[in-house]
Amino acid sequence: ELKDVHPYEAIDENMIQHFSHEHHLRLVLNEDSNGFVDKTRCCQACSFPIQSDDFYRCNHSEDCGFSLHQRCANLPRRTWSLLHPHPLTLK
């Protein structure tokens, strides 16, 4: 039996430690971007461009480039599907 594992640990109000990345991730809100859109930045979970969505980015280094949409960071680590008899787990 798989236990339910949260996708991240909250470090503070705007920072998380997500299971998919070794460094802390800081929340960047769309309202803080001043309309700037980096079309080269893509979400490491869904591969879609970040664009004007709220997202988490690596707090360790600008060179890292690791980013996650806020909605992707909140995806459950485990879920069930009607199309598969066993639980599906994000790794």
C-alpha positions as CSV (number, residue, x, y, z in Angstrom):
1,E,0.0,0.0,0.0
2,L,1.4,3.4,-1.0
3,K,1.0,6.1,1.6
4,D,-0.2,9.5,0.6
5,V,2.8,11.8,0.1
6,H,2.4,15.6,-0.4
7,P,4.1,17.1,-3.4
8,Y,6.0,19.7,-1.4
9,E,6.9,21.0,2.0
10,A,6.1,24.7,2.7
11,I,9.3,26.5,3.8
12,D,7.5,29.8,4.2
13,E,4.6,31.7,2.6
14,N,6.3,32.0,-0.8
15,M,8.8,29.2,-0.8
16,I,8.5,25.4,-1.1
17,Q,10.7,22.3,-1.2
18,H,9.2,20.3,-4.1
19,F,9.9,16.5,-4.4
20,S,11.1,17.0,-8.0
21,H,13.9,19.5,-7.4
22,E,16.9,19.6,-5.0
23,H,16.6,23.3,-4.2
24,H,13.9,25.5,-2.7
25,L,11.5,27.0,-5.1
26,R,10.2,30.6,-4.8
27,L,6.7,31.6,-5.9
28,V,6.6,34.3,-8.6
29,L,3.1,35.8,-9.0
30,N,1.9,37.1,-12.3
31,E,1.1,40.5,-10.7
32,D,4.8,40.8,-9.7
33,S,6.1,40.2,-13.3
34,N,5.2,43.7,-14.5
35,G,3.8,42.2,-17.7
36,F,7.1,40.5,-18.6
37,V,6.7,37.2,-20.2
38,D,9.8,34.9,-20.7
39,K,8.7,32.7,-23.6
40,T,11.7,30.5,-23.2
41,R,10.8,29.4,-19.6
42,C,8.9,26.1,-19.5
43,C,7.3,24.2,-16.7
44,Q,9.4,21.1,-15.8
45,A,6.2,19.1,-15.1
46,C,3.9,19.8,-18.1
47,S,6.5,21.3,-20.5
48,F,4.2,24.2,-21.4
49,P,5.6,27.7,-21.4
50,I,5.2,29.6,-18.1
51,Q,4.0,32.8,-19.9
52,S,1.9,34.9,-17.5
53,D,0.9,32.2,-15.0
54,D,2.0,32.2,-11.4
55,F,4.9,29.8,-11.0
56,Y,7.7,28.6,-8.8
57,R,11.3,29.0,-9.8
58,C,14.6,27.7,-8.3
59,N,15.7,30.0,-5.5
60,H,19.3,28.7,-5.6
61,S,20.5,30.2,-8.9
62,E,19.3,32.1,-11.9
63,D,21.3,29.7,-14.0
64,C,19.3,26.7,-12.8
65,G,16.2,27.6,-14.8
66,F,14.0,25.1,-13.0
67,S,10.4,26.3,-13.0
68,L,6.9,24.8,-12.2
69,H,3.5,26.3,-12.8
70,Q,1.8,26.8,-9.4
71,R,-1.0,24.4,-10.5
72,C,1.6,21.7,-11.5
73,A,3.4,22.0,-8.2
74,N,0.1,21.2,-6.5
75,L,-0.6,18.1,-8.4
76,P,-1.0,15.1,-6.1
77,R,1.9,12.6,-6.0
78,R,-0.6,9.7,-6.2
79,T,-3.9,9.4,-8.0
80,W,-6.2,6.7,-9.5
81,S,-7.4,6.4,-13.0
82,L,-10.4,4.5,-14.3
83,L,-8.2,3.3,-17.2
84,H,-5.6,1.6,-14.9
85,P,-6.2,-0.8,-12.0
86,H,-3.3,0.5,-9.8
87,P,-2.5,3.9,-8.3
88,L,-0.4,6.2,-10.5
89,T,2.5,8.0,-8.8
90,L,4.5,11.0,-9.9
91,K,8.3,10.6,-9.5
